[in-house]
Amino acid sequence: MIKIETKKIGAGRPILAVVGCVHGDEKIGMKAITELNKLDIKEGCLFTIIANPLAVKKNKRFIEKDL
């Protein structure tokens, strides 16, 4: 089973979800998620999702299988 990490910023609608780090060796996804997590959402809700944190930690494209 692949575990994901999520963070919720804000509340209400509209709702937006951004997924990054599907592949652990692609660094731009983590940079984008890190910057988005700094936002102060005034209206609506943002979910940021790190899809494959173990692969990111190990700097590998995938752990068990390629997503």
C-alpha positions, 0 to 999 in steps of 0.5 A, a space after each residue: 500500500 502506498 501512503 500519501 500525505 495531505 494538508 488542508 488550507 482554508 475552508 468552504 468552497 470552492 475546493 481545489 486539490 493539487 497533487 505532486 510527487 507522484 514520482 519521487 525523483 521529480 523534485 519540482 512537485 515538492 517545490 510546488 507543494 511547499 510553496 502552495 502550503 505557505 498560502 493564506 487562503 481567504 476563501 475556499 479550500 486547498 488540499 495539497 497532496 504528496 502522492 508518494 512520500 516514501 519515494 521522495 524520501 528515497 529519491 526513487 521514481 517509485 517504490 513498489 510499482 510505477 504509478 
